Amino acid sequence: ITTLTVISWFPREQDFINTALQNRTAQLTLSLDSFYMSDERITGLANALQHNTRITSLSLRSGSITDEKVQYLADALQHNRTINSLDLSHNEISDTGAQYLAERLQHNHTLVQLNLEHNKISDAGKQFFDPSTKSDRLTVLF
């Protein structure tokens, strides 16, 4: 498996995702687009990502991800050494979530593309990712 697109999510899908993440034989693109990311789903995913050695691209587009939920992801990605592309577009992330994400990603040297288009991030919130004050390795789309 190199691409895993989940089209329904029930408790058994969390087990499947965990099993897929534990297989260390290939890189994986994980797409969970248009899923409502409940607290249970986001914490389950964040826990799985802490031990991730396979996912190189993660898409959570249109997942109803709020500032509170992005904190779980940011904490999991803080020291992640595998994911290089993250799509959080079309969510509910505001300046508060952007700041938390930017602070946590300072410690991540693998992520090179972050899509935050169509969120609630103002020009002031975009400044948290300003390349003049942060590493220029990360391209952020607003």
CNS distance restraints for C-alpha pairs under 8 A (distance, minus, plus):
assign (resid   1 and name CA) (resid  26 and name CA) 7.27 0.50 0.50
assign (resid   1 and name CA) (resid  28 and name CA) 7.03 0.50 0.50
assign (resid   2 and name CA) (resid  26 and name CA) 6.54 0.50 0.50
assign (resid   2 and name CA) (resid  27 and name CA) 5.95 0.50 0.50
assign (resid   2 and name CA) (resid  28 and name CA) 4.54 0.50 0.50
assign (resid   2 and name CA) (resid  29 and name CA) 6.24 0.50 0.50
assign (resid   3 and name CA) (resid  28 and name CA) 5.42 0.50 0.50
assign (resid   3 and name CA) (resid  29 and name CA) 4.65 0.50 0.50
assign (resid   3 and name CA) (resid  30 and name CA) 6.10 0.50 0.50
assign (resid   3 and name CA) (resid  31 and name CA) 7.88 0.50 0.50
assign (resid   4 and name CA) (resid  28 and name CA) 7.05 0.50 0.50
assign (resid   4 and name CA) (resid  29 and name CA) 6.10 0.50 0.50
assign (resid   4 and name CA) (resid  30 and name CA) 4.95 0.50 0.50
assign (resid   4 and name CA) (resid  31 and name CA) 6.29 0.50 0.50
assign (resid   5 and name CA) (resid  30 and name CA) 5.99 0.50 0.50
assign (resid   5 and name CA) (resid  31 and name CA) 4.73 0.50 0.50
assign (resid   5 and name CA) (resid  32 and name CA) 6.33 0.50 0.50
assign (resid   6 and name CA) (resid  30 and name CA) 7.92 0.50 0.50
assign (resid   6 and name CA) (resid  31 and name CA) 6.45 0.50 0.50
assign (resid   6 and name CA) (resid  32 and name CA) 5.67 0.50 0.50
assign (resid   7 and name CA) (resid  32 and name CA) 7.54 0.50 0.50
assign (resid   8 and name CA) (resid  13 and name CA) 7.70 0.50 0.50
assign (resid   9 and name CA) (resid  13 and name CA) 5.41 0.50 0.50
assign (resid   9 and name CA) (resid  14 and name CA) 7.28 0.50 0.50
assign (resid  10 and name CA) (resid  14 and name CA) 7.03 0.50 0.50
assign (resid  11 and name CA) (resid  15 and name CA) 6.90 0.50 0.50
assign (resid  12 and name CA) (resid  16 and name CA) 6.29 0.50 0.50
assign (resid  13 and name CA) (resid  17 and name CA) 6.04 0.50 0.50
assign (resid  14 and name CA) (resid  18 and name CA) 6.12 0.50 0.50
assign (resid  14 and name CA) (resid  44 and name CA) 7.39 0.50 0.50
assign (resid  15 and name CA) (resid  19 and name CA) 6.14 0.50 0.50
assign (resid  16 and name CA) (resid  20 and name CA) 6.09 0.50 0.50
assign (resid  17 and name CA) (resid  21 and name CA) 6.12 0.50 0.50
assign (resid  18 and name CA) (resid  22 and name CA) 6.34 0.50 0.50
assign (resid  18 and name CA) (resid  48 and name CA) 6.19 0.50 0.50
assign (resid  19 and name CA) (resid  23 and name CA) 6.64 0.50 0.50
assign (resid  21 and name CA) (resid  48 and name CA) 7.30 0.50 0.50
assign (resid  21 and name CA) (resid  52 and name CA) 6.00 0.50 0.50
assign (resid  21 and name CA) (resid  53 and name CA) 7.07 0.50 0.50
assign (resid  21 and name CA) (resid  54 and name CA) 6.05 0.50 0.50
assign (resid  21 and name CA) (resid  55 and name CA) 7.25 0.50 0.50
assign (resid  22 and name CA) (resid  52 and name CA) 7.21 0.50 0.50
assign (resid  22 and name CA) (resid  53 and name CA) 7.52 0.50 0.50
assign (resid  22 and name CA) (resid  54 and name CA) 7.78 0.50 0.50
assign (resid  23 and name CA) (resid  54 and name CA) 7.52 0.50 0.50
assign (resid  24 and name CA) (resid  53 and name CA) 6.49 0.50 0.50
assign (resid  24 and name CA) (resid  54 and name CA) 6.11 0.50 0.50
assign (resid  25 and name CA) (resid  54 and name CA) 7.88 0.50 0.50
assign (resid  26 and name CA) (resid  54 and name CA) 6.37 0.50 0.50
assign (resid  27 and name CA) (resid  54 and name CA) 4.66 0.50 0.50
assign (resid  27 and name CA) (resid  55 and name CA) 5.81 0.50 0.50
assign (resid  27 and name CA) (resid  56 and name CA) 6.29 0.50 0.50
assign (resid  28 and name CA) (resid  54 and name CA) 5.45 0.50 0.50
assign (resid  28 and name CA) (resid  55 and name CA) 4.51 0.50 0.50
assign (resid  28 and name CA) (resid  56 and name CA) 5.92 0.50 0.50
assign (resid  28 and name CA) (resid  57 and name CA) 6.95 0.50 0.50
assign (resid  29 and name CA) (resid  55 and name CA) 5.71 0.50 0.50
assign (resid  29 and name CA) (resid  56 and name CA) 6.02 0.50 0.50
assign (resid  29 and name CA) (resid  57 and name CA) 4.72 0.50 0.50
assign (resid  29 and name CA) (resid  58 and name CA) 6.05 0.50 0.50
assign (resid  30 and name CA) (resid  55 and name CA) 6.63 0.50 0.50
assign (resid  30 and name CA) (resid  57 and name CA) 6.26 0.50 0.50
assign (resid  30 and name CA) (resid  58 and name CA) 4.97 0.50 0.50
assign (resid  30 and name CA) (resid  59 and name CA) 6.35 0.50 0.50
assign (resid  31 and name CA) (resid  58 and name CA) 5.96 0.50 0.50
assign (resid  31 and name CA) (resid  59 and name CA) 4.71 0.50 0.50
assign (resid  31 and name CA) (resid  60 and name CA) 6.51 0.50 0.50
assign (resid  32 and name CA) (resid  58 and name CA) 7.87 0.50 0.50
assign (resid  32 and name CA) (resid  59 and name CA) 5.91 0.50 0.50
assign (resid  32 and name CA) (resid  60 and name CA) 5.15 0.50 0.50
assign (resid  32 and name CA) (resid  61 and name CA) 7.22 0.50 0.50
assign (resid  32 and name CA) (resid  63 and name CA) 7.76 0.50 0.50
assign (resid  33 and name CA) (resid  59 and name CA) 6.15 0.50 0.50
assign (resid  33 and name CA) (resid  60 and name CA) 4.95 0.50 0.50
assign (resid  33 and name CA) (resid  61 and name CA) 4.65 0.50 0.50
assign (resid  33 and name CA) (resid  62 and name CA) 5.95 0.50 0.50
assign (resid  33 and name CA) (resid  63 and name CA) 6.39 0.50 0.50
assign (resid  34 and name CA) (resid  60 and name CA) 7.31 0.50 0.50
assign (resid  34 and name CA) (resid  61 and name CA) 6.08 0.50 0.50
assign (resid  34 and name CA) (resid  62 and name CA) 4.66 0.50 0.50
assign (resid  34 and name CA) (resid  63 and name CA) 5.18 0.50 0.50
assign (resid  35 and name CA) (resid  60 and name CA) 7.66 0.50 0.50
assign (resid  35 and name CA) (resid  62 and name CA) 6.90 0.50 0.50
assign (resid  35 and name CA) (resid  63 and name CA) 4.91 0.50 0.50
assign (resid  35 and name CA) (resid  64 and name CA) 7.74 0.50 0.50
assign (resid  36 and name CA) (resid  62 and name CA) 7.75 0.50 0.50
assign (resid  36 and name CA) (resid  63 and name CA) 4.78 0.50 0.50
assign (resid  36 and name CA) (resid  64 and name CA) 5.63 0.50 0.50
assign (resid  36 and name CA) (resid  65 and name CA) 7.92 0.50 0.50
assign (resid  37 and name CA) (resid  41 and name CA) 5.55 0.50 0.50
assign (resid  37 and name CA) (resid  42 and name CA) 5.68 0.50 0.50
assign (resid  37 and name CA) (resid  63 and name CA) 5.34 0.50 0.50
assign (resid  37 and name CA) (resid  64 and name CA) 6.15 0.50 0.50
assign (resid  37 and name CA) (resid  65 and name CA) 6.40 0.50 0.50
assign (resid  38 and name CA) (resid  42 and name CA) 6.09 0.50 0.50
assign (resid  39 and name CA) (resid  43 and name CA) 6.02 0.50 0.50
assign (resid  39 and name CA) (resid  69 and name CA) 6.95 0.50 0.50
assign (resid  40 and name CA) (resid  44 and name CA) 6.02 0.50 0.50
assign (resid  41 and name CA) (resid  45 and name CA) 6.06 0.50 0.50
assign (resid  42 and name CA) (resid  46 and name CA) 5.97 0.50 0.50
assign (resid  42 and name CA) (resid  69 and name CA) 6.66 0.50 0.50
assign (resid  42 and name CA) (resid  72 and name CA) 7.03 0.50 0.50
assign (resid  42 and name CA) (resid  73 and name CA) 7.44 0.50 0.50
assign (resid  43 and name CA) (resid  47 and name CA) 6.04 0.50 0.50
assign (resid  43 and name CA) (resid  72 and name CA) 6.36 0.50 0.50
assign (resid  43 and name CA) (resid  73 and name CA) 8.00 0.50 0.50
assign (resid  44 and name CA) (resid  48 and name CA) 6.28 0.50 0.50
assign (resid  45 and name CA) (resid  49 and name CA) 6.10 0.50 0.50
assign (resid  46 and name CA) (resid  50 and name CA) 6.41 0.50 0.50
assign (resid  46 and name CA) (resid  72 and name CA) 5.97 0.50 0.50
assign (resid  46 and name CA) (resid  73 and name CA) 5.39 0.50 0.50
assign (resid  46 and name CA) (resid  75 and name CA) 7.90 0.50 0.50
assign (resid  46 and name CA) (resid  76 and name CA) 5.41 0.50 0.50
assign (resid  47 and name CA) (resid  51 and name CA) 7.37 0.50 0.50
assign (resid  47 and name CA) (resid  76 and name CA) 6.97 0.50 0.50
assign (resid  48 and name CA) (resid  52 and name CA) 6.29 0.50 0.50
assign (resid  49 and name CA) (resid  76 and name CA) 6.04 0.50 0.50
assign (resid  49 and name CA) (resid  77 and name CA) 7.24 0.50 0.50
assign (resid  49 and name CA) (resid  80 and name CA) 7.75 0.50 0.50
assign (resid  50 and name CA) (resid  76 and name CA) 5.13 0.50 0.50
assign (resid  50 and name CA) (resid  77 and name CA) 7.10 0.50 0.50
assign (resid  50 and name CA) (resid  80 and name CA) 6.89 0.50 0.50
assign (resid  52 and name CA) (resid  80 and name CA) 7.63 0.50 0.50
assign (resid  52 and name CA) (resid  82 and name CA) 7.19 0.50 0.50
assign (resid  53 and name CA) (resid  81 and name CA) 7.67 0.50 0.50
assign (resid  53 and name CA) (resid  82 and name CA) 5.94 0.50 0.50
assign (resid  54 and name CA) (resid  82 and name CA) 6.67 0.50 0.50
assign (resid  55 and name CA) (resid  82 and name CA) 6.29 0.50 0.50
assign (resid  55 and name CA) (resid  83 and name CA) 5.79 0.50 0.50
assign (resid  56 and name CA) (resid  82 and name CA) 5.38 0.50 0.50
assign (resid  56 and name CA) (resid  83 and name CA) 3.99 0.50 0.50
assign (resid  56 and name CA) (resid  84 and name CA) 5.45 0.50 0.50
assign (resid  56 and name CA) (resid  85 and name CA) 6.58 0.50 0.50
assign (resid  57 and name CA) (resid  83 and name CA) 5.59 0.50 0.50
assign (resid  57 and name CA) (resid  84 and name CA) 6.08 0.50 0.50
assign (resid  57 and name CA) (resid  85 and name CA) 4.70 0.50 0.50
assign (resid  57 and name CA) (resid  86 and name CA) 6.02 0.50 0.50
assign (resid  58 and name CA) (resid  83 and name CA) 7.16 0.50 0.50
assign (resid  58 and name CA) (resid  85 and name CA) 6.30 0.50 0.50
assign (resid  58 and name CA) (resid  86 and name CA) 4.99 0.50 0.50
assign (resid  58 and name CA) (resid  87 and name CA) 6.37 0.50 0.50
assign (resid  59 and name CA) (resid  86 and name CA) 5.81 0.50 0.50
assign (resid  59 and name CA) (resid  87 and name CA) 4.55 0.50 0.50
assign (resid  59 and name CA) (resid  88 and name CA) 6.60 0.50 0.50
assign (resid  60 and name CA) (resid  86 and name CA) 7.78 0.50 0.50
assign (resid  60 and name CA) (resid  87 and name CA) 5.80 0.50 0.50
assign (resid  60 and name CA) (resid  88 and name CA) 5.32 0.50 0.50
assign (resid  60 and name CA) (resid  89 and name CA) 7.48 0.50 0.50
assign (resid  61 and name CA) (resid  87 and name CA) 5.94 0.50 0.50
assign (resid  61 and name CA) (resid  88 and name CA) 5.12 0.50 0.50
assign (resid  61 and name CA) (resid  89 and name CA) 5.02 0.50 0.50
assign (resid  61 and name CA) (resid  90 and name CA) 5.77 0.50 0.50
assign (resid  61 and name CA) (resid  91 and name CA) 6.81 0.50 0.50
assign (resid  62 and name CA) (resid  88 and name CA) 7.49 0.50 0.50
assign (resid  62 and name CA) (resid  89 and name CA) 6.52 0.50 0.50
assign (resid  62 and name CA) (resid  90 and name CA) 4.72 0.50 0.50
assign (resid  62 and name CA) (resid  91 and name CA) 5.21 0.50 0.50
assign (resid  63 and name CA) (resid  90 and name CA) 7.60 0.50 0.50
assign (resid  63 and name CA) (resid  91 and name CA) 6.04 0.50 0.50
assign (resid  64 and name CA) (resid  90 and name CA) 7.91 0.50 0.50
assign (resid  64 and name CA) (resid  91 and name CA) 5.06 0.50 0.50
assign (resid  64 and name CA) (resid  92 and name CA) 5.96 0.50 0.50
assign (resid  65 and name CA) (resid  69 and name CA) 5.68 0.50 0.50
assign (resid  65 and name CA) (resid  70 and name CA) 6.33 0.50 0.50
assign (resid  65 and name CA) (resid  88 and name CA) 7.94 0.50 0.50
assign (resid  65 and name CA) (resid  91 and name CA) 5.25 0.50 0.50
assign (resid  65 and name CA) (resid  92 and name CA) 5.53 0.50 0.50
assign (resid  65 and name CA) (resid  93 and name CA) 6.58 0.50 0.50
assign (resid  66 and name CA) (resid  70 and name CA) 6.11 0.50 0.50
assign (resid  66 and name CA) (resid  91 and name CA) 6.95 0.50 0.50
assign (resid  66 and name CA) (resid  92 and name CA) 4.82 0.50 0.50
assign (resid  66 and name CA) (resid  93 and name CA) 5.06 0.50 0.50
assign (resid  66 and name CA) (resid  94 and name CA) 7.73 0.50 0.50
assign (resid  66 and name CA) (resid  97 and name CA) 7.42 0.50 0.50
assign (resid  67 and name CA) (resid  71 and name CA) 6.57 0.50 0.50
assign (resid  67 and name CA) (resid  92 and name CA) 7.15 0.50 0.50
assign (resid  67 and name CA) (resid  93 and name CA) 5.16 0.50 0.50
assign (resid  67 and name CA) (resid  94 and name CA) 6.43 0.50 0.50
assign (resid  67 and name CA) (resid  96 and name CA) 6.38 0.50 0.50
assign (resid  67 and name CA) (resid  97 and name CA) 4.22 0.50 0.50
assign (resid  67 and name CA) (resid  98 and name CA) 7.78 0.50 0.50
assign (resid  68 and name CA) (resid  72 and name CA) 7.40 0.50 0.50
assign (resid  68 and name CA) (resid  97 and name CA) 7.17 0.50 0.50
assign (resid  69 and name CA) (resid  73 and name CA) 6.99 0.50 0.50
assign (resid  70 and name CA) (resid  74 and name CA) 6.00 0.50 0.50
assign (resid  70 and name CA) (resid  93 and name CA) 7.48 0.50 0.50
assign (resid  70 and name CA) (resid  97 and name CA) 6.33 0.50 0.50
assign (resid  70 and name CA) (resid 101 and name CA) 7.16 0.50 0.50
assign (resid  71 and name CA) (resid  75 and name CA) 6.05 0.50 0.50
assign (resid  71 and name CA) (resid  97 and name CA) 7.01 0.50 0.50
assign (resid  71 and name CA) (resid 100 and name CA) 6.66 0.50 0.50
assign (resid  71 and name CA) (resid 101 and name CA) 6.89 0.50 0.50
assign (resid  72 and name CA) (resid  76 and name CA) 6.33 0.50 0.50
assign (resid  73 and name CA) (resid  77 and name CA) 6.06 0.50 0.50
assign (resid  74 and name CA) (resid  78 and name CA) 5.90 0.50 0.50
assign (resid  74 and name CA) (resid 100 and name CA) 7.32 0.50 0.50
assign (resid  74 and name CA) (resid 101 and name CA) 5.31 0.50 0.50
assign (resid  74 and name CA) (resid 104 and name CA) 5.80 0.50 0.50
assign (resid  74 and name CA) (resid 105 and name CA) 6.98 0.50 0.50
assign (resid  75 and name CA) (resid 104 and name CA) 6.51 0.50 0.50
assign (resid  76 and name CA) (resid  80 and name CA) 7.00 0.50 0.50
assign (resid  77 and name CA) (resid 104 and name CA) 7.57 0.50 0.50
assign (resid  77 and name CA) (resid 105 and name CA) 7.05 0.50 0.50
assign (resid  77 and name CA) (resid 108 and name CA) 6.97 0.50 0.50
assign (resid  78 and name CA) (resid 104 and name CA) 5.11 0.50 0.50
assign (resid  78 and name CA) (resid 105 and name CA) 5.42 0.50 0.50
assign (resid  78 and name CA) (resid 106 and name CA) 7.59 0.50 0.50
assign (resid  78 and name CA) (resid 107 and name CA) 5.64 0.50 0.50
assign (resid  78 and name CA) (resid 108 and name CA) 5.35 0.50 0.50
assign (resid  79 and name CA) (resid 107 and name CA) 6.14 0.50 0.50
assign (resid  79 and name CA) (resid 108 and name CA) 5.30 0.50 0.50
assign (resid  80 and name CA) (resid 108 and name CA) 6.32 0.50 0.50
assign (resid  80 and name CA) (resid 110 and name CA) 7.28 0.50 0.50
assign (resid  81 and name CA) (resid 108 and name CA) 7.25 0.50 0.50
assign (resid  81 and name CA) (resid 109 and name CA) 7.25 0.50 0.50
assign (resid  81 and name CA) (resid 110 and name CA) 5.53 0.50 0.50
assign (resid  82 and name CA) (resid 110 and name CA) 6.46 0.50 0.50
assign (resid  82 and name CA) (resid 111 and name CA) 7.89 0.50 0.50
assign (resid  83 and name CA) (resid 110 and name CA) 6.44 0.50 0.50
assign (resid  83 and name CA) (resid 111 and name CA) 5.80 0.50 0.50
assign (resid  84 and name CA) (resid 110 and name CA) 5.41 0.50 0.50
assign (resid  84 and name CA) (resid 111 and name CA) 3.86 0.50 0.50
assign (resid  84 and name CA) (resid 112 and name CA) 5.24 0.50 0.50
assign (resid  84 and name CA) (resid 113 and name CA) 6.40 0.50 0.50
assign (resid  85 and name CA) (resid 111 and name CA) 5.88 0.50 0.50
assign (resid  85 and name CA) (resid 112 and name CA) 6.19 0.50 0.50
assign (resid  85 and name CA) (resid 113 and name CA) 4.78 0.50 0.50
assign (resid  85 and name CA) (resid 114 and name CA) 6.03 0.50 0.50
assign (resid  86 and name CA) (resid 111 and name CA) 7.59 0.50 0.50
assign (resid  86 and name CA) (resid 113 and name CA) 6.31 0.50 0.50
assign (resid  86 and name CA) (resid 114 and name CA) 4.96 0.50 0.50
assign (resid  86 and name CA) (resid 115 and name CA) 6.34 0.50 0.50
assign (resid  87 and name CA) (resid 114 and name CA) 5.91 0.50 0.50
assign (resid  87 and name CA) (resid 115 and name CA) 4.66 0.50 0.50
assign (resid  87 and name CA) (resid 116 and name CA) 6.84 0.50 0.50
assign (resid  88 and name CA) (resid 114 and name CA) 7.39 0.50 0.50
assign (resid  88 and name CA) (resid 115 and name CA) 5.61 0.50 0.50
assign (resid  88 and name CA) (resid 116 and name CA) 5.30 0.50 0.50
assign (resid  88 and name CA) (resid 117 and name CA) 7.57 0.50 0.50
assign (resid  89 and name CA) (resid 115 and name CA) 5.61 0.50 0.50
assign (resid  89 and name CA) (resid 116 and name CA) 4.60 0.50 0.50
assign (resid  89 and name CA) (resid 117 and name CA) 4.70 0.50 0.50
assign (resid  89 and name CA) (resid 118 and name CA) 5.69 0.50 0.50
assign (resid  89 and name CA) (resid 119 and name CA) 6.43 0.50 0.50
assign (resid  90 and name CA) (resid 116 and name CA) 7.48 0.50 0.50
assign (resid  90 and name CA) (resid 117 and name CA) 6.36 0.50 0.50
assign (resid  90 and name CA) (resid 118 and name CA) 4.69 0.50 0.50
assign (resid  90 and name CA) (resid 119 and name CA) 5.56 0.50 0.50
assign (resid  91 and name CA) (resid 118 and name CA) 6.89 0.50 0.50
assign (resid  91 and name CA) (resid 119 and name CA) 5.30 0.50 0.50
assign (resid  92 and name CA) (resid 119 and name CA) 5.36 0.50 0.50
assign (resid  92 and name CA) (resid 120 and name CA) 6.05 0.50 0.50
assign (resid  93 and name CA) (resid  97 and name CA) 5.51 0.50 0.50
assign (resid  93 and name CA) (resid  98 and name CA) 6.75 0.50 0.50
assign (resid  93 and name CA) (resid 119 and name CA) 5.36 0.50 0.50
assign (resid  93 and name CA) (resid 120 and name CA) 5.54 0.50 0.50
assign (resid  93 and name CA) (resid 121 and name CA) 6.65 0.50 0.50
assign (resid  94 and name CA) (resid  98 and name CA) 6.20 0.50 0.50
assign (resid  94 and name CA) (resid 119 and name CA) 6.62 0.50 0.50
assign (resid  94 and name CA) (resid 120 and name CA) 4.46 0.50 0.50
assign (resid  94 and name CA) (resid 121 and name CA) 4.60 0.50 0.50
assign (resid  94 and name CA) (resid 122 and name CA) 7.49 0.50 0.50
assign (resid  94 and name CA) (resid 125 and name CA) 7.47 0.50 0.50
assign (resid  95 and name CA) (resid  99 and name CA) 6.05 0.50 0.50
assign (resid  95 and name CA) (resid 120 and name CA) 7.11 0.50 0.50
assign (resid  95 and name CA) (resid 121 and name CA) 4.99 0.50 0.50
assign (resid  95 and name CA) (resid 122 and name CA) 6.46 0.50 0.50
assign (resid  95 and name CA) (resid 124 and name CA) 7.35 0.50 0.50
assign (resid  95 and name CA) (resid 125 and name CA) 4.38 0.50 0.50
assign (resid  95 and name CA) (resid 126 and name CA) 7.60 0.50 0.50
assign (resid  96 and name CA) (resid 100 and name CA) 6.41 0.50 0.50
assign (resid  96 and name CA) (resid 125 and name CA) 7.54 0.50 0.50
assign (resid  97 and name CA) (resid 101 and name CA) 6.04 0.50 0.50
assign (resid  98 and name CA) (resid 102 and name CA) 5.99 0.50 0.50
assign (resid  98 and name CA) (resid 121 and name CA) 7.09 0.50 0.50
assign (resid  98 and name CA) (resid 125 and name CA) 6.23 0.50 0.50
assign (resid  98 and name CA) (resid 126 and name CA) 7.47 0.50 0.50
assign (resid  98 and name CA) (resid 128 and name CA) 7.06 0.50 0.50
assign (resid  99 and name CA) (resid 103 and name CA) 6.15 0.50 0.50
assign (resid  99 and name CA) (resid 125 and name CA) 6.75 0.50 0.50
assign (resid  99 and name CA) (resid 128 and name CA) 5.71 0.50 0.50
assign (resid 100 and name CA) (resid 104 and name CA) 6.29 0.50 0.50
assign (resid 101 and name CA) (resid 105 and name CA) 6.03 0.50 0.50
assign (resid 102 and name CA) (resid 106 and name CA) 6.41 0.50 0.50
assign (resid 102 and name CA) (resid 128 and name CA) 6.04 0.50 0.50
assign (resid 102 and name CA) (resid 129 and name CA) 6.04 0.50 0.50
assign (resid 103 and name CA) (resid 107 and name CA) 7.96 0.50 0.50
assign (resid 104 and name CA) (resid 108 and name CA) 7.45 0.50 0.50
assign (resid 105 and name CA) (resid 109 and name CA) 7.87 0.50 0.50
assign (resid 106 and name CA) (resid 134 and name CA) 7.39 0.50 0.50
assign (resid 106 and name CA) (resid 135 and name CA) 7.70 0.50 0.50
assign (resid 111 and name CA) (resid 138 and name CA) 6.56 0.50 0.50
assign (resid 112 and name CA) (resid 137 and name CA) 5.89 0.50 0.50
assign (resid 112 and name CA) (resid 138 and name CA) 4.35 0.50 0.50
assign (resid 112 and name CA) (resid 139 and name CA) 5.90 0.50 0.50
assign (resid 113 and name CA) (resid 138 and name CA) 5.71 0.50 0.50
assign (resid 113 and name CA) (resid 139 and name CA) 4.86 0.50 0.50
assign (resid 113 and name CA) (resid 140 and name CA) 5.98 0.50 0.50
assign (resid 113 and name CA) (resid 141 and name CA) 7.86 0.50 0.50
assign (resid 114 and name CA) (resid 138 and name CA) 7.27 0.50 0.50
assign (resid 114 and name CA) (resid 139 and name CA) 6.24 0.50 0.50
assign (resid 114 and name CA) (resid 140 and name CA) 4.78 0.50 0.50
assign (resid 114 and name CA) (resid 141 and name CA) 6.31 0.50 0.50
assign (resid 115 and name CA) (resid 140 and name CA) 5.79 0.50 0.50
assign (resid 115 and name CA) (resid 141 and name CA) 4.74 0.50 0.50
assign (resid 115 and name CA) (resid 142 and name CA) 6.68 0.50 0.50
assign (resid 116 and name CA) (resid 140 and name CA) 6.95 0.50 0.50
assign (resid 116 and name CA) (resid 141 and name CA) 5.64 0.50 0.50
assign (resid 116 and name CA) (resid 142 and name CA) 5.11 0.50 0.50
assign (resid 117 and name CA) (resid 141 and name CA) 5.92 0.50 0.50
assign (resid 117 and name CA) (resid 142 and name CA) 4.20 0.50 0.50
assign (resid 118 and name CA) (resid 142 and name CA) 7.07 0.50 0.50
assign (resid 119 and name CA) (resid 142 and name CA) 8.00 0.50 0.50
assign (resid 121 and name CA) (resid 125 and name CA) 5.45 0.50 0.50
assign (resid 121 and name CA) (resid 126 and name CA) 6.63 0.50 0.50
assign (resid 122 and name CA) (resid 126 and name CA) 6.37 0.50 0.50
assign (resid 123 and name CA) (resid 127 and name CA) 6.65 0.50 0.50
assign (resid 124 and name CA) (resid 128 and name CA) 7.63 0.50 0.50
assign (resid 126 and name CA) (resid 130 and name CA) 6.95 0.50 0.50
assign (resid 126 and name CA) (resid 142 and name CA) 7.71 0.50 0.50
assign (resid 129 and name CA) (resid 133 and name CA) 7.76 0.50 0.50
assign (resid 129 and name CA) (resid 134 and name CA) 6.50 0.50 0.50
assign (resid 129 and name CA) (resid 140 and name CA) 7.36 0.50 0.50
assign (resid 130 and name CA) (resid 134 and name CA) 6.02 0.50 0.50
assign (resid 131 and name CA) (resid 135 and name CA) 5.74 0.50 0.50
assign (resid 131 and name CA) (resid 136 and name CA) 4.97 0.50 0.50
assign (resid 132 and name CA) (resid 136 and name CA) 7.58 0.50 0.50
